[in-house]
Amino acid sequence: MKKIFTVLLALIGAVATVFAQVQDITPSQKTKIESLSAEYSALGSDPVVVQAVKTYNAAPPAEAGIMTQEKWAALSVLSPEIKSISKNDLAAYLKTKRTAVMAELFVSGTDGTKVAFFAKTTSWSHKGKAKHDAPMSGKSWTGSPELDESSGKITVQIAFPVLDGRKPIGSIVIGLDISKL
């Protein structure tokens, strides 16, 4: 019984530490997040990214039409559906742009579904969430620090539109690893 109590206290302490880290962003980290957001937003008008999103929006893969959040959650990181998104040409290109502070990156089409990513995301579609909807209205977005399920790191997500000229056609979300800021 004493061992269980000790383990439980240790677990509560660990969870409290994570929550404390999740809530605190220093002024220096905030400045760095703003700087990185400005820097990375250029990806939204990168011709390779724009063309890939235009192509996806014009003719999404067949499996995109039947994917649901539930089916997505059940997929293994080794499934063909996941590999087709993490290993496509756009994903390979984006990996050449990866920096140490990027815990995750994903690109979504107009409908919020995934065009490319570094690794499987928690959700198939982010439509209806600020991280996709703000960029689709032409605005950048910055989230609050959180423990990201897909990367296992405490991150702050930044998002911005993929622009065809001045028209938003998709979104890019990057999870910034707080420990690297």
C-alpha positions as CSV (number, residue, x, y, z in Angstrom):
1,M,0.0,0.0,0.0
2,K,2.8,2.4,0.8
3,K,4.5,1.6,-2.5
4,I,1.3,2.4,-4.4
5,F,1.0,5.7,-2.5
6,T,4.6,6.6,-3.3
7,V,4.1,5.8,-7.0
8,L,0.9,7.8,-7.0
9,L,2.6,10.8,-5.5
10,A,5.4,10.6,-8.0
11,L,2.9,10.4,-10.8
12,I,1.0,13.4,-9.5
13,G,4.3,15.3,-9.2
14,A,5.2,14.5,-12.8
15,V,1.8,15.6,-14.1
16,A,2.0,18.8,-12.1
17,T,5.4,19.5,-13.6
18,V,4.1,19.0,-17.2
19,F,1.2,21.3,-16.5
20,A,3.4,23.9,-15.0
21,Q,5.7,23.8,-18.1
22,V,2.7,23.9,-20.4
23,Q,1.4,27.1,-18.9
24,D,4.6,29.1,-18.8
25,I,6.1,31.0,-21.7
26,T,8.8,33.4,-21.0
27,P,8.9,36.8,-22.7
28,S,12.0,35.6,-24.6
29,Q,10.2,32.5,-25.8
30,K,7.2,34.6,-26.9
31,T,9.6,36.9,-28.9
32,K,11.2,33.8,-30.5
33,I,7.7,32.3,-31.4
34,E,6.7,35.6,-33.1
35,S,10.0,35.7,-35.0
36,L,9.7,32.1,-36.1
37,S,6.1,32.6,-37.1
38,A,7.1,35.5,-39.4
39,E,10.0,33.4,-40.8
40,Y,8.1,30.2,-41.4
41,S,5.0,31.9,-42.9
42,A,7.0,32.2,-46.1
43,L,6.3,28.5,-46.6
44,G,2.7,29.5,-47.3
45,S,3.7,31.1,-50.6
46,D,6.5,28.7,-51.5
47,P,5.7,27.6,-55.1
48,V,6.2,23.9,-54.2
49,V,3.8,24.1,-51.3
50,V,1.2,26.1,-53.3
51,Q,1.3,23.7,-56.3
52,A,1.0,20.6,-54.1
53,V,-2.1,22.1,-52.2
54,K,-3.7,23.3,-55.5
55,T,-3.2,19.8,-56.9
56,Y,-4.7,18.2,-53.8
57,N,-7.7,20.5,-53.7
58,A,-8.4,19.9,-57.4
59,A,-8.2,16.1,-57.0
60,P,-8.0,14.7,-53.5
61,P,-7.0,11.0,-53.3
62,A,-9.9,8.6,-53.2
63,E,-9.2,7.6,-49.6
64,A,-9.6,11.2,-48.5
65,G,-13.3,11.1,-49.3
66,I,-14.0,8.1,-47.0
67,M,-11.6,9.0,-44.1
68,T,-13.2,9.9,-40.8
69,Q,-11.6,11.0,-37.5
70,E,-12.4,7.6,-36.1
71,K,-10.8,5.7,-39.0
72,W,-7.8,8.1,-38.8
73,A,-7.3,7.5,-35.0
74,A,-7.3,3.7,-35.6
75,L,-4.6,3.8,-38.3
76,S,-1.0,2.7,-37.5
77,V,1.9,5.0,-38.4
78,L,2.9,2.2,-40.7
79,S,-0.4,2.1,-42.6
80,P,-0.3,2.9,-46.4
81,E,-2.7,5.8,-45.8
82,I,-0.2,7.4,-43.4
83,K,2.9,6.6,-45.4
84,S,1.3,8.1,-48.5
85,I,1.1,11.5,-46.7
86,S,4.3,11.4,-44.8
87,K,6.4,10.1,-47.7
88,N,4.9,12.1,-50.6
89,D,6.9,14.7,-52.6
90,L,5.6,17.6,-50.5
91,A,6.5,15.9,-47.2
92,A,10.0,15.2,-48.6
93,Y,10.4,18.8,-49.6
94,L,9.2,20.1,-46.3
95,K,11.6,17.8,-44.4
96,T,14.4,19.7,-46.2
97,K,13.1,22.9,-44.5
98,R,12.9,21.3,-41.0
99,T,14.7,22.9,-38.1
100,A,15.5,21.6,-34.7
101,V,12.7,23.6,-33.1
102,M,10.0,22.0,-35.3
103,A,8.3,19.2,-33.4
104,E,5.7,18.8,-36.1
105,L,4.5,20.3,-39.4
106,F,1.5,19.5,-41.4
107,V,-0.2,21.0,-44.5
108,S,-3.9,20.8,-45.0
109,G,-6.1,21.5,-48.0
110,T,-9.0,23.8,-48.2
111,D,-11.2,21.2,-46.5
112,G,-8.8,20.8,-43.5
113,T,-7.6,17.3,-44.5
114,K,-3.9,16.4,-44.7
115,V,-1.8,17.0,-47.8
116,A,1.6,16.3,-46.2
117,F,3.2,16.0,-42.8
118,F,6.3,15.0,-40.9
119,A,4.4,12.3,-38.9
120,K,0.9,11.2,-38.3
121,T,-1.2,13.9,-36.8
122,T,-3.8,13.4,-34.0
123,S,-6.7,14.5,-36.3
124,W,-7.4,13.8,-40.0
125,S,-9.2,17.1,-40.4
126,H,-8.7,20.4,-38.6
127,K,-11.6,22.1,-40.3
128,G,-13.7,23.9,-37.6
129,K,-10.6,24.5,-35.4
130,A,-8.8,27.9,-35.2
131,K,-5.5,26.4,-36.4
132,H,-7.1,25.8,-39.8
133,D,-10.0,28.3,-39.9
134,A,-7.9,31.4,-39.1
135,P,-5.4,30.7,-42.0
136,M,-8.4,30.0,-44.3
137,S,-9.5,33.5,-43.6
138,G,-6.1,34.8,-44.4
139,K,-4.8,35.2,-40.9
140,S,-2.0,33.7,-38.9
141,W,-2.7,31.9,-35.6
142,T,-0.8,31.0,-32.5
143,G,-2.0,28.5,-30.0
144,S,-1.3,28.1,-26.3
145,P,1.4,25.8,-25.0
146,E,0.2,22.2,-24.7
147,L,1.4,18.7,-24.5
148,D,1.1,17.5,-28.1
149,E,-0.3,14.0,-28.4
150,S,1.3,13.3,-31.8
151,S,4.8,14.5,-31.0
152,G,4.8,13.9,-27.2
153,K,6.4,17.3,-26.7
154,I,5.3,20.5,-25.1
155,T,4.6,22.7,-28.1
156,V,3.1,25.9,-29.2
157,Q,1.5,25.6,-32.6
158,I,1.7,28.4,-35.2
159,A,-0.4,28.4,-38.3
160,F,-0.7,30.4,-41.5
161,P,-2.4,30.2,-44.8
162,V,-1.1,28.6,-48.0
163,L,-1.8,31.4,-50.5
164,D,-2.5,31.2,-54.2
165,G,-1.8,34.8,-55.0
166,R,-3.8,36.4,-52.1
167,K,-6.4,33.6,-51.9
168,P,-6.0,31.1,-49.0
169,I,-6.2,27.6,-50.3
170,G,-4.9,25.6,-47.3
171,S,-3.1,25.9,-44.0
172,I,0.3,25.0,-42.6
173,V,0.6,24.2,-38.9
174,I,4.0,24.0,-37.2
175,G,4.4,22.8,-33.6
176,L,7.3,24.5,-32.0
177,D,9.1,22.5,-29.3
178,I,9.2,24.8,-26.2
179,S,12.3,23.2,-24.9
180,K,14.2,24.3,-28.0
181,L,13.1,28.0,-27.9
